Amino acid sequence: MAPSTGSGILVGFLVTFQNEPNGIFWSIRSGRTQLGRAGSDRVDIGINDASSSSRHASINADPATGQAYVQDDGSRNGTFLNEQKLGSGEQRQLHDNDRLRLGSTTLVVKLLVS
């Protein structure tokens, strides 16, 4: 897993300590951020987890309000927000310190404005 370096206004971060005691983080920037399995085409954040889908979920962030929403993009093993499964295409608002699980990887959401 490598940090993402997209363009846009910084809204927050996703952090995981799973399989990495020093932690790995990715930035959440304004607009749409695609999350999926590492090595997949057209993903902004690649998760090194075979149980995640190639285009697993996306985060839409608005820097004007500081709000961010996660949406399941038809993943095979599901997207879970605080251990509640999202339906395919379902969108839910993210809050600071939420736990987002893609496949078997859990990420902590850190928002700059919440």
Helices and strands as residue ranges (DSSP letters): E 10-16, E 24-29, E 31-37, E 45-47, E 57-62, E 67-72, E 79-81, E 84-86, E 91-94, E 99-102, E 105-111
